[in-house]
Amino acid sequence: MRCKPARTGVNSMAGTLFVVGTPIGNLGDMTYRAVETLQSVDFICAEDTRVTAKLLHYFEIKRPLVSYHEHNARESGEVILGRLLAGESGAIVTDAGMPCISDPGEGLVRLCAEHGVVVCAVPGPSAAISALAISGLSTARFSFEGFLSVSKKARFSHLAEAAKLPYTLIFYEAPHKLRATLADMLEAFGDRKIALCRELTKLHEEVFRTTIAGAVEFYRENNPRGEFVLIIEGAKQEVPEFTCEQAGEEVLRLVAQGMRAADACRQVAKGTGFSKGELYTQYQKRTGE
């Protein structure tokens, strides 16, 4: 189960760290490769060893657990790195989903990269991508924003930056913070479309498609339950309004700067809404070409 070290800067004497995705709720989503990997490594790094112990017991995996979380990452990370450099192989998991995404595991991966330890991904479920896929909002481009800070200043700074982004936004939120978060989002974003996805892959999975204002109103009367992924539409981009005459003048300006007429028409068409063909026809009339 070792990745082939095909890149420079790899320590060929070191072991391998496997980043292993685990179910976000439904144990049936555990992959064969994930089980095989966890059975084969020398040790498993876990965010909460009690949660991971239950998972290992279910799949009859008997490997030693090492605690690795945000409060012991520095000390534990050095110990884990030492074992990997000595030739042992290890895996890192989180309580649910793909580790190292909005998760302290990213620090361990960075440490391994700095010391030439090979890191391999064993893909698994992801709440963010699963929610995006069923949200009904655009999936062409998106920004994963993770959890908002509990600090009011940092929280509103984060929201202010995200409010400008033109693509779909993905946030995580706990049920006891949801009402306050929705109120803050309404203030920062205005009333946009939102899909609130909760308890994904579990018995009570639900996708609530509404607007941010609608969600604020709904959860004023209903208690939020379960872990949420919030999928929010991006900022609408204002397209400057051009008359056909103004667009034609812009074509002439670009041609005067040395651009080919066809290229100028194509460029102006992208920003004005007029077709390349009608702009070129207007250009020919103006220039007699």
Buried (B, 14 or more C-beta within 10 A) or exposed (E): BEEEBEEEEBBEEBBBBBBBBBBBBEEEBBBEBBBEBBBBBBBBBBBBBEBBBEBBEEBEBEBEBBBBBEEEBEEBBEEBBEBBBEEBBBBBBBBBBBBBBBBBBBBBBEBBBEBBBBBBBBEBBBBBBBBBEBBEBBEEEBBBBBEBEEEEEEBBEBBEEBBEBEBBBBBBBEBEBBBEBBBBBBEBBEEBBBBBBBBBBBEEBEBBBBBBBBBBEBBEEEEBEBBBBBBBBBBEEEEEEBEEEEBBBBBBEBBEEEBEBEEBBBBBBEEBEBEBEBBBEBBEEEEEE
